[in-house]
Amino acid sequence: MQKEHHCRCPWLDTSKEDYVAYHDQEWGVPLYDDHRLFEFITLESAQAGLSWYTILKKRDGYRSAFKNFVVEDVARMTEDDVESLMQFEGIIRNRAKIAATINNAQRFIEIQKEFGSFSNYQWQFVGGKPLVNDLDKLEDYPAITEASTAFAKDLKKRGFKFLGPTTVYAHMQACGMVNDHSNDCFRKAEIISEY
């Protein structure tokens, strides 16, 4: 249920109900669950070069294509799976991105083994707790930060694909490693009060 009287982030197109729901319920909420983190990182890598809303509209397609984001199942996908997904209209049909998702699932599992969870690994880049940014208008939003650059560099070193500093920063925003809700957005304080 959309609450019209609430002030929201300046980047949000409030005419799109599904976008508003994503902003109000998910974006910027600290996420520690590896299953959800794999979903978020997969969707962000698919988004590279496209609008986030394009991917959001295809989220169910991605769930269906990539085995509901069960990382072990995605990691076992083959070249045949890539071929069949190239025919599937529910996702962005980019061979390199589809192959990258399978590769990234394999790398994700390696990190889980090394750190106990992907969450442990990911959250170290912000010292284990969300960074809260001071944002009033659209121009205040950074595209990359030192933390996203370090995170992206480390992911690249570990063999991840389609996750450069800008994409990684979008991931950090989405899963609450940074609270980038604008100062006047009703969600900023709500999220802070929850942790």
N, C-alpha and C positions, 0 to 999 in steps of 0.2 A: 504493500500500500504506500503510494508516494505521498510524502508529507510536503505539501507545497510551500508552507511557511518557513521551511528550513533554508538557510543559506548553505550553498554547496561550493565545491572547488570551481575555479574559473574555467578549467579545461573541459568540464563536463557538459555534454549536450543534453540538457534536461528534457528535450522533446522525445528522447528515446528511453522508454520505460525500462527496458532490459539493461541499458547502460546505467541508469539511475540506480537500479537494484544492485548492480555490481559495485558501484561506488559506495552505496549505503551499507551493504552487507559484507563485502569482501575486501575491497581495496584498502590497503594500509593496515589491515588487522594482522598483528604478529602471528606468524604461522610456524609451527614446530613439527608438524606431521609430515613425515617423508613422502607418503603417498600423495598428499596435496602439493608438496613442494615439487615433486616430479611433474605433476600436472602443470603447475604454474611455469616451471622452467621450460617445459616442452612448448607451451602456448607462446611464451615470450620468444623462443627461438624461431617459431613459425612466423611470428609477427615481423621479424627483422625486415625493414624496408616497406612495411605495410602499415595501415592504421590498426590500432588495437581493436577498434570496434568491428573491423572485418573478421578478426580472429574470434572475438567474443560471440559473434553470430554463428560461427562454425564450431563452437565448443563441443556441442553434442556429436558432431561429425568426428571431431578429434577423439572424443571418448570412445566412439564406436571403432574408429580406425586403429587406435592404439590401445586396445584391450583394457579399456577403462583405466588407463594409466597404471596398470600393475607392472611395475618396473621390470620384474623378472620375465614376464611374458613378452614385453616389448624387446628386451635384450635378446630374446631367442628368435626374433623375427628374421626372415631370410630375404634374399634377393627376389624370390617369388612374391613375397609379401609386398615388397617395394613396387614390383610390376603391377600387382592388382590394385594397390593404393593409387597408382598413377591414373587409374580409371575411375576412382571414387570421387564423386563431386562434393562430398561432405567436408573436404579439407582443401587447403591450398596445394595444388598438384605440382609441386616443385620437387624433382627427384633428389636434388642435393639436400633439401630440408627433410625429406622423408628418411633418407639414409642417415642424416645427422641425428634424427630422433632415436633411431636404433642404436647408433654409436653412443649417443649421450646416455642412453639407458645403461649400457655396459659400463661406461665410465662412472655413472652414478653409483652403481653397485660396488665398484672398486673403492669409492670414497666411503660408502657405508661400512665396508669391511675395515677400512683404515681408521675411521673416526668413531665407529659405533653407530652413527646415523649421519645422513646428509645434513640434517638440521644442525648437529654439533659443528660440522665443517663450515656451513654457510654462516652461522651466527658469529663465528670468531672474527669475521671481517668488520663487525661493528661492536666488538667487545662484549657480545652476548646480550645486549639490550638495544631496543630501538633508538635511533637518533631522531630527534625532533627538530625539524627545520622551521625557520621563521619565514613564512611565505605569505605575501599579501596579494600579489597579482601574477598573471601568467608569466611575465618576464622574470620573475624571481625564481622560477623552477629551473634547477640545473639539469643538463642532459647527461652529464657524467660527473663523478666525484672521485676523489682519491681512493675511497673505499671500493667503488665500482670498478675502477681501473685495476686495483690490486686483485680483486675477486676475479675479474675477467681474465687477467693475465695468468692467474693460478689455474683457472678452468682450462685455458688454452694449453698450458703446460701439461695438464693431465689428459689432453686429447679431446676436449669438448669442442663442438662446432656450432657456428651461428650464435655465439654468445660473446659479442664484443662489449666494451665498457658501457655503451648507451643501452643496449638490450639488457645487460646485467643490472644497470641502474633501474630500468623499468621493472625488472623482477624484484629488486630490493624494495621498490615502492609498493608493488602489488602485495608482497607477503610481509609487509610491515617492518622490515629491517630499518626503514626510515619512515617516519610519519610525515608525509608530504601533503597532508590535507592543509588547505590554506587556513590562515589564522581565524578567518570568519566562518569557516565551514563547521557545521554542527558536529561532524564526525571526529574532528581533531581532538576535542576535549573528551568525547565519549570513549574513544579508543584509549587515550591516556588513562582515564579513570578505570578502565578494565584491567590494566596491568600494573 
